[in-house]
Amino acid sequence: MLSRAATATLTAATHGSDPAATLTATIHTAGQVATVLLIVIIAVAFYLFTCLVWPFGKCRRCKGVGKFKSPFGRAYRHCGKCDGSGLRVRVGRHVINHMRAVRGAGENSTTGRGKR
Ligand SMILES: [Zn+2]
């Protein structure tokens, strides 16, 4: 906290002008914005692709086990969050399912009428 404030005042003192203004000027070049945007788009596309191929992750509450063991004996109960499956649908898969649902609804209302 204290050191960060000190460096901020230090850069302001050395540069003379407003450090925030120079920072935005250096970052917001059109080419750099396009590059960052491209990287983000590729990363999101790659993540959605992995969610398409591997839609499930480990349940966070039971860590993929699906059940909780009792400290006494061999009793156990199923995890309530994943219903004992140990699986969790990944966030990207929810997005894909939503996109598919929206697209399917659109196709049914417009193009599906004549064909079927
Ligand atoms: Zn679970």
Residues whose N, C-alpha, C, O or C-beta is under 5 A from the ligand:
A	BS01	ZN	C59 R61 C62 G66 C79 K81 C82 G86
